[in-house]
Amino acid sequence: MCGRYLVCMTGASGAIYGIRTLRALAELGQEVHALASVWGERVVREETGRSFGDWTRELGIPPERRYDPGDLSAAPASGSFALEGTIIAPCSMASAGAIAGGISLNLIHRAALVSLKEGRPLVLVPRETPLSLVDLRNLTALAEAGAVVMPASPAFYQGPESIGDLADFMAGKILDRLHIEHQLFKRWGAL
Ligand SMILES: Cc1cc2nc3c(=O)[nH]c(=O)nc-3n(C[C@H](O)[C@H](O)[C@H](O)COP(=O)(O)O)c2cc1C
């Protein structure tokens, strides 16, 4: 079944987690909407050597489903824009803190806060280490508010052979929480 999903990428390390999630959703025929924060775009370029725009073009995400992070009038800023799920992968501690504080500094924070107020699935993939008490409290506040906090912490029991396999494991865990069937990793017991 086709649903509408928003994938947001912020300036934490691990751009590949967001890109593999975008790819998985697009390949499964979902309606994918995407945006990256200013620092998200920078990290995509640092870690992949390509721009966020290059990636979204390659993945077939049309320009009208890509958003400017500074545009708080874009569709995902409103609860009337129905989404089956919003994903922030990777999620920086800065964005986690803004959302936990209820502050919409950009469209990513606003879309996340809209998901929470509308009771829709919000999956965050934070990446930082070590975590300060401030980070832990912000992530706890987000979990208490209804977000799924899914640290970028891929497993090794399924025999990954590449960094792509590790990223696909995280993308698969995200899709699991959104009840989207996939074959991104082998499940324990089916090895
Ligand atoms: C190459 C690079 C890697 C970064 N990695 C992380 C990280 O893993 N986790 C994190 O919380 N911030 C990281 N940062 C810092 C964030 O980009 C910074 O806090 C920024 O304000 C986040 O803004 P955003 O959430 O709007 O993208 C990194 C920055 C750069 C330039």
The ligand as a Tripos MOL2 file, in Angstrom:
@<TRIPOS>MOLECULE
LIG
   31    33     1     0     0
SMALL
NO_CHARGES

@<TRIPOS>ATOM
      1 C1         30.8820   17.1440    9.3890 C.3       1 LIG1
      2 C2         29.9670   17.4360   10.5540 C.ar      1 LIG1
      3 C3         29.5280   16.3810   11.3470 C.ar      1 LIG1
      4 C4         28.6660   16.6290   12.4030 C.ar      1 LIG1
      5 N1         28.2430   15.5540   13.1450 N.ar      1 LIG1
      6 C5         27.3290   15.7460   14.1220 C.ar      1 LIG1
      7 C6         26.7870   14.6240   14.8180 C.ar      1 LIG1
      8 O1         27.1180   13.4640   14.5640 O.2       1 LIG1
      9 N2         25.8350   14.8600   15.7450 N.ar      1 LIG1
     10 C7         25.3870   16.1260   16.0400 C.ar      1 LIG1
     11 O2         24.4840   16.2630   16.8810 O.2       1 LIG1
     12 N3         25.9080   17.2140   15.4050 N.ar      1 LIG1
     13 C8         26.8540   17.0680   14.4620 C.ar      1 LIG1
     14 N4         27.3700   18.1470   13.7780 N.ar      1 LIG1
     15 C9         26.9730   19.4960   14.2090 C.3       1 LIG1
     16 C10        25.6440   19.9430   13.6010 C.3       1 LIG1
     17 O3         25.7530   19.9920   12.1910 O.3       1 LIG1
     18 C11        25.2740   21.3260   14.1620 C.3       1 LIG1
     19 O4         24.9270   21.2200   15.5400 O.3       1 LIG1
     20 C12        24.1670   21.9940   13.4150 C.3       1 LIG1
     21 O5         23.8090   23.1860   14.1090 O.3       1 LIG1
     22 C13        22.9460   21.1140   13.2930 C.3       1 LIG1
     23 O6         21.9030   21.8590   12.7090 O.3       1 LIG1
     24 P1         20.6260   21.1180   12.1000 P.3       1 LIG1
     25 O7         20.0740   20.2450   13.1610 O.co2     1 LIG1
     26 O8         19.6980   22.2390   11.7330 O.co2     1 LIG1
     27 O9         21.0870   20.3750   10.9000 O.co2     1 LIG1
     28 C14        28.2480   17.9440   12.7080 C.ar      1 LIG1
     29 C15        28.6890   18.9990   11.9020 C.ar      1 LIG1
     30 C16        29.5430   18.7500   10.8520 C.ar      1 LIG1
     31 C17        30.0250   19.9080   10.0080 C.3       1 LIG1
@<TRIPOS>BOND
     1     1     2 1
     2     2     3 ar
     3     2    30 ar
     4     3     4 ar
     5     4     5 ar
     6     4    28 ar
     7     5     6 ar
     8     6     7 ar
     9     6    13 1
    10     7     8 2
    11     7     9 ar
    12     9    10 ar
    13    10    11 2
    14    10    12 ar
    15    12    13 ar
    16    13    14 ar
    17    14    15 1
    18    14    28 ar
    19    15    16 1
    20    16    17 1
    21    16    18 1
    22    18    19 1
    23    18    20 1
    24    20    21 1
    25    20    22 1
    26    22    23 1
    27    23    24 1
    28    24    25 2
    29    24    26 1
    30    24    27 1
    31    28    29 ar
    32    29    30 ar
    33    30    31 1
@<TRIPOS>SUBSTRUCTURE
     1 LIG1         1 GROUP 0 **** ****
